[in-house]
Amino acid sequence: MRLLVIGGGGREHALVWKIRQSPLVETVYCAPGNPGIGQFAECVNIAGSDIEGLLEFARKNAIDLTVVGPEQPLVDGIVDEFEAQGLSIFGPTRKAAEIEGSKAFTKYLLDKYKIPTADCIVFDKFEEAKKYLLEVDYPTVIKADGLAAGKGTIVCQTEQEAQSALTQIMIEKAFGDAGSKVIVESFMAGEEASILALTDGENITYLPSAQDHKAIFDDDEGPNTGGMGAYAPAPVVDNNLFSKIREEVFEATIKAMALENRPYRGVLYAGLMITADGPKVVEFNCRFGDPEAQAILPLVKGDVVEFMFKIAKGKKIDKQIEIHKNRWALCVVIASGGYPESYEKGITIHGLEQQLDKDVIIFHAGTKKGEGGKIVTDGGRVLGVTAVANDFHKAREKSYWAVGKITFDKAYYRKDIGVKALEHLRR
């Protein structure tokens, strides 16, 4: 088959890397791709937002399957456009992708179908939200309704912090139109976990659990980012908890979406809080997580293309995807100094040419080719360094060892990725 992957970040590098291993695949294109992806696929200079350009490319090049990496094209209806032209594409339709595109819609769905989550109120008027913040218990959580690249959630310890966050989102438009509505949500105490599954709209196959690290600084301090690292599987999700999540979250949500006339096909990502009362939904995403994909996909033994193609063709998936047993993966993100605020681009990256351990994979996120063919920084999150091992300690040690071999001016990474897993394993 000839495949097209849309996107140009670390998640897409991981997808292309995994897709390339499929015996079903002959050629892979990636739009727009990046220098790391270019080792496995032919990069095509078409933006992920250029749906018309992508359609034309898929038609002209007889693409058998298109796989969408980022959320924006899905929310914009790329699946509907491709399917209308008779092209196979893996991902949810515009109506189904609203599960990520609007947190207000997700809250409505969860409330209506009694799927566990935090209590909240949705506001579209600043003054009403401002008044409500005088009454809530603190800490509280304020979220921009729309897409905000993983940064639209602010945990507020005090009323002053909450008023400031509200102003930032609704008045200063820190996240653009995504902040025209806000969700004020009760704070959930617990530990986060991410579960991703592939579904045909009825049947579900599960990928290994993972834990993302959203905050920029160690000990989960500072503002949220797109994700500073991840590991899989997450020991906080034991077998009993996984069964509960499957039944109360995934099966219930897939049924709810069908009842709402929004059948969900593609990958469904549940961001969960494991509370004293059990697992509760923090958010849903309509695509693979980034950097979760960089930790999860190396643990998948089965052929993801087989499952994606079936789902895209409207066929039933009739088995669980095979996962490597007793394997761990940990990904550390190396970011540009200053991220998630302003940062420089075009800084030369040193160390990528080295031969590292065979169980270490460097996924490119924000990179491009500079003068003389050198690889330079081109984003906030620059690289994801993933290591795989039969022991969690080894995977973590190997990942940080490899991080130490790569450098660029003002490079920054968290030093505590996986610490929570170590605590669970000690217990």
N, C-alpha and C positions, 0 to 999 in steps of 0.2 A: 504493500500500500504506500501511497504518497500522503504524508501528513503535514499539516500546517499548525504550528503552535503560535498563539498570539501573546505578545508581551516581551519584555526585555530585562527582567530582573532575576533575582536568585531563585525564586519559585519556578520561573520558566526554564532556567538552566537545569534545575533538578528534574523537571518534567521531560525536557529534551533528552537528558542523560538516561533517564529510565525508559522512555519511549524507544530510544535507539537500540536498546537491548532486545526488543521484541522481534521474533522471527517473522512476524507478519509485515514488518516495515522495511521498505526499500529506501525511501528518500524522506528526509525531514527538512522542512523550511521553518524559519522562525522570523516573525515580523514584530518589532524591528530587530530583536536579538541583541547580543553584546559579544565582545571578543571571546569570552569563555564558551558561550553557546556555539560560536563559530567553529569550535573544534568538533562538534557533533552534527551540526546542521548548517544549511545554507541560509545566511541572514539576508533578509529582504527589507529594504528601507521603506517600510509602510508603518505608520503609527497605529497603535492599537485602537485609537479613537476613529480612524478612517475606515468606517464600515464599508463604504462604497468601494474604496481601493482594495480592501481585503477580499470583498466579494468577487471583484474583477480578477484578482490574482488567483483565487481558488478555482474560478471557472476556466481561466486560460491554461492553468497548469494541471488540470484534471485531478484536483485534490480529493482524496477519498474520505478524509476525516480532518476536521479542524478542531483543535483543543484550545479553549480560551483560558488564559492564565488570570488576568486581572478582573476585578469586579465591575469597573466602569462600563466596558463594552457590553457585559451581560445585562446590567441595569438599563443600558441604552437600547436593548432589544436586538443585539447582533444575532442571537439564535433564531428569532422570528424571521429576520431578513434572510438568513442563509436557508432556512427551511422552506421559505416561500419560493426560493429559487431551486429547490430540489437538492440542496447540498447538505451532506451529513456533518453535524456539528455537535460537540459534547459540551453541554452546559444547560442551565435552566432558561426558560423563556423570560421575557420582560416581566410578565405578571408574577412568575414564580421567584424571580430575582429580587422582587421587592422585599423579600425576607431579610435581605441585607440592605437594600436601598432605602428602606424606611424603618427606623427603630419603632416608630409609633405603630406602624402596621404589625410588626412582630409582637409588640406588647398586646395589641388587640387580639391577635391570633392565640397567644399563650393564655390570655385571660379567658377568652371564649371557650377554649377547649381544655381548660384546667391543667395546663402544662406548667410544672413548677418554675417560678421566677420571682423576682423581687416586686413588691408593690410600687406603683408609680402613678404620676399624673403627667399628662401631655399638655404643653402650653404653646400657643402660637402668638400670644400677646405678652410683650415684655413686662408691662406693669403688673399684670395678673401673676406672672411667675415670680416677680420681685416680692410681691405681697405674701405669696405662699411660703417663700423662704424664711419668713419670720416665724412660721408655725412648725417647721419640720424638726425632726430629731437629727442631731449631728453625730458622726459624719453622715453626709449624704452624697449622692452621685448625680452629676448633671451631664447629659449627653446631647450632642447635636443629633438631630433626627436623621440626616442624610449621610452620604459617604464623606469621610474625612481622613482617609488613608491611615486608619487605625489610631488617629490622634484625637478624636472628637469626644472622648470620655474624660471627665475631670472629677476626681474624688476630692470632696471639700470637707475639711475638718471643722470649719467654723462658718457662721453666717456671713462674715466678711469675705471669706474665700469664695463662698457660694455666689454672693452678689457680684464679685469680681468676675467669676467664671461666666455667669449669666450675661454680663455686659460684654465680655470678650466674644461670646458666641452670637448673641442676638443683635447687639448694637454695633460692635466693631467688626463683625462678620469675619472672625478669625478663620472660619471654615467655609466662607462664602455662603451660598444658598442652602448648604447643608444645615445651617443654624437658623433657618426661618421658623422651625419648630424645635422645642427642646423637651426632653424627658427628664423629670426630676424623680429620682428613684431611691428607694430605701437602700442603705448600705448593707451589703451581704458580707459577713465575716466568714473566712474560710480560705481554702487553697484552690487556685484555678487549675483547670485541666481542659484540654482540647481533644475532641473526638471528631474524626472525619470519616465519612462513609460515602460509598457510591450507591446510587439508587436509580431504579428504572421507573420510579413513581409508585411502586408497590413493594418490590423485593429490595432488600438492603444488604450490602456486604461491607464489613467494617475494616478500617485500617488501624494500625497500632495507636493507642492513646499517646498524647504528647503534652508537654507543658511549655508554654511560651513565656518569655520574660519581656514584658512591655515597657517598663520604666527605663529611662536612660542610665540611671546610676545603680551601683550595687545596693543590695538590701531593698530593692524596689522603690528607691527614692527618685524624686524628680519627675518631670513631665513624661507622658506616654509617648512612645515612638511606634513605628510600624512593627517592632519586635527586635530585640537585641540578642536573641539566641533561643534555642529550644532543644529539648531532648525527648527521646521516645524509647520504650514505652514509659509512661508516668506511673511510678509505684503507688501514688495516691489513689489510682483507679484499680482496685483489686477486682477479682472475678465477680463477687456479689454486687459490687457497685456498678460494674460494667453491664450486668444483666438488668439492673434497675434503670440505667441510662438508656439501654436499648428499648426497653418497654415504655418507660414514662416520657422519654424525650423523643427519640427517633421515630419509633413506630407511631406514636401519638401525633407527631408533627407531620409526617408523610400523609397520614389519614386526614388530618385537619386541612392540609393544603389541597388535597383532592376534593374534600367537601366544599372548600371555598372556590372550586373551579379554577384552581391554579396548580394542576398536577406538577409535581417537582421531580425532574430528571436531571441527573448530573452528580456533582459532589456537594454534599451538605456538611458544613462544618459547624459544630456546636461548641461555642465557648461556654464553659460551665464553671460554677463556683461549687466546690464540695463543702457544704455547710454542715452544721451539727444536725440539721433536719433532712439531710440528704442532698443529692445533686440538684442545682437550680440553674436555669438558663440565664447567662449574662447577655449573650448575643448569638445570632446565627450569621454565618457568611455563606455566600453562594458559590464559593470557589476554594481551591487549595489555599491553605494558610502560608504565609511567608514570615518567618522562617520555618514553620512546622514541616512544610513539604521537604525541606532539606534534611530533616531528621527522620521523617517517616518513610519516604520513598526508598532510601537505601535498605530498609528492613522488609520491603515487599519482595517476595520471591516469585509470585505469580506475574502474569503478563497483563499489565494495566490496559494495554491497547485492546486486548480481547474484550474486556469489560466496557471500556469507553465506546467501542464501536457498536457493541450490542445495544447499549443505552441510547446512543445517537440514532440507531436504526429503529428504535421503538420496540426492540425485542426484550424478552424477560431474561434477567440474570438468574441462573438456577443453582449457583454454588457460591461458596465463600472464596475470596481471593486468598492465595497461599502466602503466609507470612513466615519469614525466617524465625525459627525457634531459638530462644535463649541468646538473642542478639540485642545489643544496645547501640544507639546512635546519639551523638551530641553535636550540636552546631553552635559555634560562637560567631557572632556578627562583628566584623571590624568596620567601624563607621568613621566618617569624616569628623574632625574636631569641630565642635559647634553644633552638630546635629542634635536634636531636631529643629534647632533654630537655624540661623544663617551659617554657611560653611563655604569653603573654597572648593573649586573644581580644578581639574587639569594637573593634579599633583602626581608625579611618577611613582608607581608602585614597584618596590624591590622585593625579590625573592620568589616570584611566581614561576621562574624558569627552573627552580630546583626540583629534583626528583624526591618527592616525599614518600612516606609509607604507602603501600598499596591500599590500605584501609582508610586513607585520608582523601577526601574529595574537596577541592576548592570550587565553590559555586560563586560565579561572578554576579553581582547585583547592580552596582553603580559604577561601571567601568566603560572605557572606550579606548580606541587606539589613538595615541598622540603622535608627535613628531618622531620620525625614524622608526615607526612601528612599536614604540614603547606603550605599555598599558598604563593608563592614567585614570585617576578618580573622576567620576562623572555623576555622583549622587551622594545622598546622606549615608545610606547603608551601602558599603562598597563591596565587601566580600562576605561569604558565609563559609566558615571552615568546619567541615563535618568529619568526624571520625567514627568508625564502627568497630565494635569489639564484642567478645563473648562475656565481658565483664564491664559493669558500668564505670568502675574506677579507671579501668584501662582506656575506655572510650573517651572519658573526660580528660585524662592525662595526655592522651595522644592528640586530642583536638587543641589543647592549650600549647602543647609542644610545637604543633604546626603553626599556630598563631604567632608564636615567637620567632618563626623563620621568615615572616612576611612583615614588611614595614613600609610606611610612607609618612611624610611630614604631617604631624598632628593626628596620626591614627589613634583611634580610641576604641576600647572594647571593655565590656563588663568582665570582672574577675570571678564572679560568683554563679555563673551558669551551672545549674545542676546541684547546687548546695541543698535544696529542698529534697531532692531525690536521695542524696547521701544520708540525710536525717532519717528518711523512711527506711532505707536499707539497713541503717544501724539498729533501728527499732525491731 
